[in-house]
Amino acid sequence: MESNPDKPEMAHEHPPHHDHQNHHAHMAADFRKRFWIALALTLPILVLSPLLQTLVGLRDTFRFSGDLYVLFGLSTAVFFYGGWPFLKGLVEELKAKQPGMMTLVAVAITTAYTYSSAVVFGLTGKVFFWELATLVDVMLLGHWIEMKSVMGASKALEALAKLMPSDAHKLMPDGSVKDVPLSELAVDDQVLIKPGEKIPADGVIVDGESAVNEAMLTGESTPVTKKTDDKVIGGAINGEGSLTIAVKGTGKDSFLSQVIDLVKQAQESKSKTQDLANTAAMWLTIIALSGGAITFFIWLGVMGKELSFAIERAVTVMVITCPHALGLAVPLVVAVSTALAASNGLLIRNRPAFERARKVQAIIFDKTGTLTEGRFGVTDTLLFSDEINEDTLHQFAASVEANSEHPIAKAIADSTENKFPIEDFKGIAGKGAEARVEGKEVKVVSPGYLSEQNIAMDDPRVEELEAQGKTVVFVLIDGQLKGAIALADIIRPESKQAIAALKAMGIQCMMLTGDNKQVAQWVSDQVGLDEYFAEVLPQDKAAKVKEVQSRGVLVAMTGDGVNDAPALAQADLGIAIGAGSDVAVETADIILVRSNPLDVVALLKLSKATYSKMIQNLVWATGYNAFAIPLAGGALYAWGVILSPALGAALMAASTVIVAINARLLRISRDSDTTAAMPVGKKGGDPKQQIEKRAYDLYEQHGHQKGHEKQDWLQAEREIQKDSTQK
């Protein structure tokens, strides 16, 4: 992806997400205001209500001429001002031909208000304005809680955008440094990042080395060492070193912007489980209206009770059946799980696919870049002489290879930091390199060189390493064969642990690779795979996924390369390693920001936990109606048990609060040593102290930045981390 320098945008501007958040903030403020005003009006309504006056023995104390008209006036204000959101919602739901919660509440309060008003102006009966007022209060409070819960689910993302720096230190052509707004940065501009500062844009390091804190973006609590040619993410925090980066992503092309957009899309995407909730809500609406009508008919027509009693029972049935909690059961879990996943480096692009993850039976991993690091590294060292040890052999070999650009040479050079100065370096065409090291003639050569020079090599250990598909090079010192070094694509240290965890969950683990069978078998044996497919051409990867699917299992595919895209699309669940290609990321259902196979385990566990929370909420939101509706209808009236509309509203609101709290209890915890997802409840260390220390360290490092106070850093760190740590 390339950004358009002609239309630069600030990396921390995300209008759609901010509009989304502002909408919820406005609604929360509106419900809060209406609740407090309605509650203030409710107090005199309670005092003036004849029934309550009688109950407390103060019937004559608060009576005065025209008191019912004052009661009517106050109740009218509560009905129209406090009840306006529900009356408006009634019209919108009927227009959409989808009667639901708002319809139920509006019908209940309208029935209560209309009947009580008629009593004030001459109809025989009892007023229950106080039930109307308390019902409106409880419903407003419930909606206020709902809006606050929905807003809270995205605060971690807001904290990311809020703490982006306002400007960047741009390196000018004449070598000077100029502070410019982020909006003026373009691709390939070079930017200086001082110790402790926020990285202003995505880029590649062209000079410098430092540890970078990417916790708020990837969930990785340990700072990651970055050096020349490494990628950095806008919004991450530079450590102790100075960095110069070439800008590669700004505005909407930045990683942070894409994270926020992906999370927003996921939160708004329709969940399959939501279909079940919507169906249940529709049926509850029908049951409520029908139940209210039947209750009214039975008490008035069959039981012969007075009109006010029949209306009260009907209103209570409609209130208690209100699917308020049901409407929140799934959306709240979706919002919480999506934000929680994002704060742990798991980006959900496709909600239905994420929900399917809990049912995955087989996972196919790409090898290079997924189970392995995608780079050569030393795996084995053989000694053919007692006169030298492994460390010295590595030092001699690395000293020679440090002057070569060949991938194998670079891997050997990187195997040790202790190198000797060399003289007379020269390459041996197609066979290796040689140089004078510490006064000795050192050669690092291929097996072909040994054959060419008729140097015997019949050690069975070499044959074993070659059978594993490893590349073996030999070290000669002063013409004598002293040892051999084997190299291969380095297996990620987390791969074996991830495979073991997945197999413990009953999931088959497989691997796809274009490498030869020897390499594939070696990797498979090392990490403990159930099966592998070797020498698979890029165009055939999707066919292999289809072949596994034909066994009747739900298949997930994890990969990072362009050639993995068709396989990711074919799989029931496509998981892309975030460090991979844009094509793979765009094709996948889930993106793992970190190149860590253990995050696949975290993903599946989060999917299972999310689904479990959804079902718990659905069961609670609908199950309590089984006994609440008969109780509201007056089934226990003969035993003196009667449920008032206000108490019915309180029970319904209580179920809503329980659903909201249950959604917020969704957690994904990580083992401090492995970063794997662990069962809920397992804790390690005190994350609060870590957050506070990190926040204050950051403040001390760049407290000079405008508008930043120590408390700002602490609050931001808390917001960023609160969904990814155990409380």
PyMOL commands that set and color helices and strands:
alter all, ss='L'
color gray80, all
select helices_A, chain A and resi 15-48+50-55+67-82+84-95+101-120+129-152+155-162+182-184+215-218+251-253+255-268+272-302+307-320+324-343+351-359+367-371+390-401+407-413+447-452+460-467+495-504+517-527+538-549+562-570+582-587+598-623+625-633+637-639+645-664+687-702+710-721
alter helices_A, ss='H'
color red, helices_A
select strands_A, chain A and resi 167-171+177-181+190-193+202-207+210-213+224-226+231-232+237-238+243-249+346-348+362-366+372-383+422-428+432-437+440-445+471-477+480-491+508-512+531-533+555-559+573-577+590-592+669-670+677-678
alter strands_A, ss='S'
color yellow, strands_A
deselect
rebuild
show_as cartoon
